[in-house]
Amino acid sequence: MNSTPPTFATSAVEHSVCVGDRRKLGDRRKLAVAGRLTWRDANGTLRFASVVTRDVSETDAFVECQGPASIPKFRLVHFQVERSAQNRPDLPAALRAGKLLSAIYRVGPCQSATGTPKGYAIRLLNAPSITKSTKAPLAVAN
């Protein structure tokens, strides 16, 4: 029998396209706006950090901490833009609403001086939903 081994290049390409499409849900804009992250640590103590956005979209943002703050990956946080900046026309509508429940999904590189990450990528969890035309259909098992 002359069988050829299966190749996985096609599925890898499809996977990277899916990942690429998922990352490009919102249009990223360079925008420096002051804000604040608040979260509860493992002991339940309320923590906060002053941040400045580096880039934002309707679904996520990258924020840089102004002081040392160590927030673990996947921690739920509240993100709020300073009141003075909430009326900016270039700010996405989701960020104008006030306090947003978000999740840390990427931790930036650590600063050598403090040993803490310089920034965090946050996913805005109550951002507007994506239209049905852009969603991939769900598979149903019968």
Summary of the structure (lengths in Angstrom):
residues: 142
radius of gyration: 19.1
end to end distance: 34.9
largest distance: 73.1
contacts: 341
relative contact order: 0.18
helix: 15%
strand: 34%
